[in-house]
Amino acid sequence: MKAISKLIKNKKSLWKVYSNVGYAYNYILSYFFPIAASKKQFKASFGRDLNLENPTTLNEKLMYLKLRKYWNNPRIADCADKYAVRDFIEKSGCGETLTKLYGVWEKVSDIDWGSLPNRFAIKCNHGSGYNLICTDKKTFDMKKAAKQLDKWMHERYGVKYTEQGIYDKISRKIIAEEFIETSDGLPPKDYKFFCSYGKVYFLFVASDRINGQTKFDYYYPDWTYIPVKNYFPNNGPIDRSEKLDDMIRYAERLSNHFPLVRVDFYNEGNHIYFGELTFTHFGCLNCFEPDKYDYEFGSYFPNVVELQKCKI
């Protein structure tokens, strides 16, 4: 396949046909044979076979849970749903971390743009990366935004990215939420906590998320820096947030029922904002440099016997 790809890449018409056939093949494989599709993706990412019989690395345990426990679980689907999760956050006693909700619509044509404030975030609820930020309605291209949102609303994110069992059951909606203001005008730092049954084991901070400058830095809960690279470059040790302990407490509360979940928060000044619950971090294809951290991070979470027994 690589040889064919190399041969026709500069021939636009053939390359388009080849790409469409490849996309259709992966789509069908993902929809009808999710385990085979996951194994294929895993081998391509890590150069080794996926071990579902005795998962040991973080990515293997994420894959195991995705395929064996989370796939058709309505509770997981609700928590992955960026709109329905708000009810879970409220019931868990963390409602004060929710951003203001300005509107919910089932179709792009239903969006009441006039009712929205000058600054807002608008997103689809059934996947990752389906969000747009408006910092000034006067310059915001609503027609372009509507076109992009409509495209996303017609995508089956779960099938496209081999996570169908979690995301494909979500009733698709468009939601508009509060824009998080920051003192420096940059996107707020994103604190992502890896948890199991109410305990935080490690976290990373996503910073400088603008114009392709994103940085990831990993820490243990006591703010000891972890010298690992994960997809994006490091920023180097950053100042500890004064709200770290509060974010940890929220993460512990929200992760209490799950064997492995990532709980995300934004922190700006004295306020903590809930981000999302993520059950398939980086699609369970999360490469670390050095690779030993995939094994170390995986060791913190339940072994296969415990995972087999867990009820969610």
N, C-alpha and C positions, 0 to 999 in steps of 0.2 A: 504493500500500500504506500509506503514512504517513497519507493522508487517511482510509482505512478504519479504521486503528488508532485515530486520534483520535476518529472518530465513535462507535465502539462500546466504547471503553475503560471507560466507566462502566456498561456493561450486562454484568453478571457472567457470565450464561449465554452470551451471544454472544462475550464476550471469551475465555472458556475454550475454546470451539470454535475460535475464530480462532487462539488460541495453540497449540492442539494440532495444527491443520492446518499452521501455520507450522513447528512443531518437526518434524513428520513430513516436510515438504518439505525442510528443511535436512538432516535425517538421511539421506534418500534421496540428495540431491545429494552429500553428503559421502561416502557409501558407494560410489556408482556413478560419480560424476564428481568426484573429489577436486581436480583442477586447476581446474575451473569453480567449485567451492565455495571454494577458496582465493582465486581471483581476486575472487569476490564479497565475501568477508570483507575482503580487502586494500583493495578500492575503498571499502568502507564505513568502514574505519579511517583511511585516509590521503587519500581523495578523489582518488586518482590510480590509473591502471592498473598492475597488476603486470607488471614487465618480466622475463620468464624467459629472453629471448634474450640480454640483456646486463645481468644484475643488477649494480647498483652499490652500493645501500644495504645496511646490515646486514640489514634485514628481507627484502630481495629475495634476498640470498645465502642466508639461512636458508631461505626458501621454496624456492629452487632445490634446495638440498641435500635438504630434506624430500621434495620431489616426485620428484627425479631420481636421487638417490643413496641416501637413507636409507630410502625407503618400504618396501621388502621385504627389507631387509638384516638377516639374523639376528644379526650382530654388534652392530649398533646396537640392535636390540630387546633383546638380552641386557644391554647397558650401560644402557638406559633402565629396565630391570626392577630395581626397588628391592631385590629379593632376589638375582637372578642376578648383579648387578653386583658383589656381594661377592667372587665368585670372580675376577673381572677385577682387582679392587683387590689381592687377595692375590697373584696372579700378576705384577702390576706392581711388586711390592715395597713396597706401601703398606699392608699389612695392619694395621700398628700404629694406623692412623687409624680403623679400623672400630669402631663401637659394639658392645657385647656383644649377642649374639642370644639371646633367651630362648625363642623358639618360632616354628614355622612351621606353618600349617594351611591346608587347602584349602577348608574350610567353616566358617562361624561356629559351627555346632554342635560342631565339634571343638576349639574353643578351651579350653584347660585354664587357666581363670582362677586357680585355686588355686595353680598353679605359679609365677605371676608375682610379682615383688617388690612392695613397697608403691608404688613409683614406676616408671613405664614409659611408652614410646610404642608405640602399636599402629596399624598402617596396612595398606592394600592396596598391592600392588606394581605395579599396572598403570596408574597415572595420577598426576596431581598434585593435592595438596590432600586426598588420602584418608588423613588421619591424625588420631588422637586422642591426647591427653596425659592420663595419670593421675598426679596428684601425691599422691593419698592413696586407697588402696583402700577405706577405710572410708566415704568419701563419694562414691566413683566409682559412677555409675549403670551397672552392667554390662548391664542389660536394654536401656537406651537406646543404649548403645554397640554392642551386638550388632545391634540393629535398623538402626543407621546403617551399620555395616560390611556387613551383608547387602545393603542398598540399593546401596552402592558396588560390591559384588562382582557385582551383576547389571547394572551399567552398562558399556557399551562406550565407555570414555573416548575412545579413538582416533577412533571414528566421530562421537561427540558434538561433539568439538572439532576435527574435520578433521585428525586426525593418525593416522588408522587404520593406515597402513602401519607406523608405528613401534610403537604401543602395542597394536594389536589382536591381535598374534601372541603376546603375553605370556601365559604360563600363570598364571592368577590365583591369588594366594595372600594370606594374611593373615600378617603378621609382627609380632612384639613385640620391641622393642629397648630398650636402655639409655636411661634418662632422663638428659639432660645437666644436671647441677647447676650453678648459677651463683651467684656470690658475692652478687649483688643480688636474686636470686629472680626475675629477669626472663628471658625467652627469650634464649638466647645470640645474639650477633651472627653474622650469616650472611655469609661472604665468598664472592663469586661472581666467578670469573675467566674472562674470554673468551680462548680460546686457539686457536692454529692450529699443528699439527705441532710441538708441544713448546715454543711460545713464548707467553707471556702478553702481551697488548696493553693491556688495561685491565680494570678490575674495578669492582664496586659492593658496598657494605656495606648489608645490610638490618638495621635496628635497631628497637628499641621495638615488636616484633611482638606486640602484645597490645592487645585492646580497640579495634581500629581505629586505632591510633596509628602504624602502620608508616611508616618513613622509608627512603628510598633515597639513597645518596650515592656518586657515581662518582669514581674515581681512576685515574691512570696507575700503573704498577708502582713508580715512585719516590715514590709517595704525593702527587704533585701533584694538587690538587683540580680536578675538572672541573665547571664551573658549568652543569650540565644537569639538568633535571627529567625523571623517567621514572615516570609513573603516580602514584607516591606523592610526597608533599612531601619536601623535603630536611631533613636534620638540621643541616646545616652541617658544616664540617670537624671530624672527630673524631680522637682520638689514634691514632697509628699503632700497630698491634699489634706487640709484640716478636717475635711468631711469623710476621710477614708474609713474610719471606724463606723460611722453611721451607714455608709454604703455597704460595708461588710455585714452589718446587722440586717439591713434590708435584704441583701442577697441570701443570707442564711434563712430568713423567713420565707422568701419566695421559692427557694430550692428544696424546702423541707420534704417534699414528696417524690423527688426525682433522683435516680441513681447517678445521673450525669446531665448537667445542664449549664449553659452559660447565661449569666444574668448581667445585663448591661445597664449602666447608668451614665448620665451626663452630670457634671458638676460645674456650676458657675457661681462663684461667690459662696453665699451661705445656702444655696438651694441645690437640691438633688432632684434630678428628673429621671424617671424610668425610661429606658430605651426599648429593650425587647428581651424576650426569652428565646434562646437559640439552642436547638437540640441537635443540629447537624453543622457544627462549626466548620466553615470553609468546605461544606459539602462532604465532610469526613475525609478530606484529601489535603490535610494541613501539614506541609513539609516544614521541618525544623532543621536549622543548621547551628550546631552539630545535631545529627540524627539521634544521639543518645537521649535527648530530651523528650522525644516521642515515647520512649520506653519509660523514662523517669515519670513524666506526667501521667502516663497510663497506669503506673503502679499505685497511684493514689486512689483509684476508683475500684469498685467491686470486681472480684474475679468472676470467671465464667459461671461457676456454680451459683454464686450470689446473684448474678445477672439473670440466670435461668429462673430463679425463684422469685425475683422481684415482681411485685404487682403495682401497677400505676393507675 
